[in-house]
Amino acid sequence: MRFFANLFGGGPAVDFAELVKKGAQIVDVRTEGEYRGGHINGSLNYPLDRLPQLAAKLKKDKPIITCCASGMRSGSAKSWLSANGFNEVYNGGGWSSLQNKLHP
């Protein structure tokens, strides 16, 4: 499976649980309504269309894990954050999948 992740640009496997232990911020970029329907405890709801206004609240010295419903919006959020001075940003993909990785 890692071979395919690397083949398609996924890079090496990320230990999301370890990142959270080190203080990573989980940023859920779904709409407020989607977020109310279920989310990772402790995550921040910064909808993708409001991310530029809300990003100043994030700590640049802590890792950031983005998530959404499927991984598409969180990928866009990762790209935007990386282009705007956030150095350690990871796309966690869909929130429910990420939750399972954090609490197996």
C-alpha positions in Angstrom: 0.0 0.0 0.0 2.8 2.4 0.8 4.2 1.8 -2.7 1.0 3.1 -4.2 0.9 6.1 -1.8 4.4 7.0 -2.9 3.6 6.3 -6.6 0.7 8.8 -6.5 2.5 11.4 -4.4 1.1 10.4 -1.0 4.6 10.4 0.5 5.5 8.3 3.5 2.9 7.2 6.0 2.1 9.8 8.7 1.5 8.9 12.3 -1.4 11.3 13.0 -1.8 10.0 16.6 1.8 10.9 17.3 1.4 14.4 15.8 -1.6 15.0 18.1 0.4 13.9 21.1 2.9 16.5 20.1 0.2 19.2 20.1 -1.0 19.2 16.5 -4.0 21.3 15.7 -6.8 19.5 13.9 -8.6 21.9 11.5 -11.9 20.6 10.0 -12.7 22.6 6.9 -16.2 21.4 6.4 -19.2 23.7 6.7 -20.6 24.5 10.1 -23.6 22.2 9.4 -21.4 19.3 8.4 -19.3 19.8 11.5 -22.4 19.8 13.8 -23.3 16.4 12.3 -20.1 14.9 13.7 -16.5 15.8 14.2 -13.3 14.9 16.0 -13.3 16.1 19.6 -11.0 19.1 20.1 -10.9 19.9 16.4 -11.4 23.4 15.1 -14.1 24.2 12.6 -12.6 26.6 10.1 -14.7 26.2 6.9 -12.6 26.3 3.8 -14.2 29.5 2.5 -13.4 31.3 5.7 -9.9 29.8 6.2 -8.0 33.0 5.1 -9.8 35.0 7.8 -9.5 32.3 10.6 -5.9 31.1 9.9 -4.4 33.9 12.1 -5.8 32.0 15.1 -3.6 29.0 14.3 -0.2 28.5 16.0 2.5 28.4 13.3 4.9 26.6 15.7 2.5 23.5 16.0 1.7 20.9 13.3 -1.7 21.3 11.6 -3.8 18.3 10.4 -6.6 19.3 8.0 -9.7 17.2 7.5 -13.0 17.4 5.7 -15.6 14.8 4.4 -13.4 13.0 1.8 -10.0 14.7 1.7 -10.5 17.1 -1.2 -11.2 20.3 0.7 -8.6 19.4 3.3 -6.1 19.0 0.5 -6.9 22.5 -0.7 -6.6 23.8 2.9 -3.2 22.1 3.3 -2.0 23.8 0.1 -3.3 27.2 1.1 -1.8 27.0 4.6 1.6 25.8 3.3 1.6 28.7 0.8 0.9 31.1 3.6 3.7 30.4 6.1 2.5 27.3 7.9 5.5 24.9 7.7 4.1 21.6 9.1 0.7 20.9 7.5 -0.7 17.4 6.8 -3.9 16.4 5.0 -5.7 14.0 7.3 -8.4 13.3 4.7 -11.9 12.4 5.7 -12.6 13.2 9.3 -14.1 9.8 10.2 -11.1 8.0 8.7 -8.8 10.4 10.6 -10.7 9.7 13.8 -10.1 6.0 13.4 -6.4 6.6 12.9 -6.3 8.7 16.1 -8.3 6.2 18.2 -7.8 2.7 16.6 
